[in-house]
Amino acid sequence: MKEMGTKMYEKEFAAILSVSLTAISYGHYIFSISRGKTKPPALSWIIWTILMFIGAAIQMKEHGGLGSYATAFCGLGCLTISIIALFYGKKDIKRGDWVSFGIAIGIIPIWHLTSSPLIAAILISLINAFAFSPTFAKAYYNPFEENPITFGISSLSNTMILAALSSYSWSATLYPMTMLFLNTALALLIFIRRKMCFHEKAISQQETACRFMELTHMGLDSHEISEQYFVAEEKMDRKIEKDQGVNFNCSLAK
């Protein structure tokens, strides 16, 4: 009996920790949006909202206990960001986003027709991976428009969701495991791409500074030096954009 009480306490602690991490993660993301540093893809977040609530419903049906409520709380966070993204996010919606959205909606009747939580869990996991693809592409080309902290904390939150589940079956665990993998991969991609961009930018600034010194020794006046300096820096930025596939219009200074 004492062992059961300890186990229940551990589940409660994991669920509370998951909810707290989710609140911190999404709160940080919303703050980043408000400062103009992050531009969330609106339709992707709507898709994640739908999938998250379906995932929570599957877990509840599989007697997931407190873990399923933690998943539902993540769904509320996604819904909040979806609404914000409609006003402050990216509006350029790709055809693949609409396909993911249509399939996500289509899962609900499929689940009711088949009465199989496992089939529904497999479908939402696959669609979720597909729905992440535009964000992965955006993170690669514009790493400073996405937030690695949010996705990193979300990984920890999904770990706690798994720990808080009362029963472990493929139906209940597949979706949070998929989310754990995708969030971790995305956070690492953003971090690595930012490091690459900063490294290339630092090299270009050194080369431009050397050019500036050369122009100074040539005896040019300050106006000519400044003009050539900015032209050289612009050329280096465009070269890095071409070589690294990154957009320097999203400020590296952020």
Phi, psi and omega in degrees: 000317179296323179294320178295321179295320178295319180295319179295321178297319179296320178295317179297317180298316180297319180294315179296319179295321178297313179298319180295316179296320178298316180298318179294314182300307183288328176297317178296321180295316179296320177298320178295323177295317183297333179271359178080011182274333183239135178238093184289140174286114189302309186293325178300318180290327176295318178298315180297326177298312180299312182296322181296317179292323176296317178301318178296320179296320178297315180297321178296320179293330179269016179059049181285348177067220185296332179299325180291326178288326176294322176295318178298324178295321175300322177299320177296322177296317178298320179297318179299313180292326178301315181295317179296319182296332178298333181259325187238004182264190178281134183259350182283094185269126181273163180299322179299326178296317180294323177298314179299320181296314181297318180292321179300317177294323183290342180296325186300308177293328179297317179299317181291325181288319183274336184056030181244107177298328182294316178299316179297319180295320178296316181297313183291331178291317179294315180294323179298317178298319179293321180292335178286339187302318177297326180288324175297317179296317179296320180294328180288313184275329180228068185296343181269003176258000176236162189244109182292332181296316180302312183288328176294315178293325178298326176299315178296321179298318179292329175297318179291328176298316178299319180292331184274349181295138180278331178228144183246111175221164179300324180298320184276329188260341186299314183294310178296330176293320177297316179298320178300314180295312184293318179296319179296314180298319181292317179299318179294319179299313180299315181298314181295316181295323177296318179299318180297317181293317179297321180296312180295321179295320180296318178297316181296323179293323177295316180295320179294322178296321177297319178297321179299317179295321178298316180296324179297315180292339179283351176084018178287154179284167187298324181295315180295320179297314181298318181296314181290328179298312182290327176296316180296318180295320178297318179297320180294320178298318179294326178294317179295320178302318181289316184287318186262348182070029182248151180259112181279002174291334172275109194306130176287345182280350183292000000 
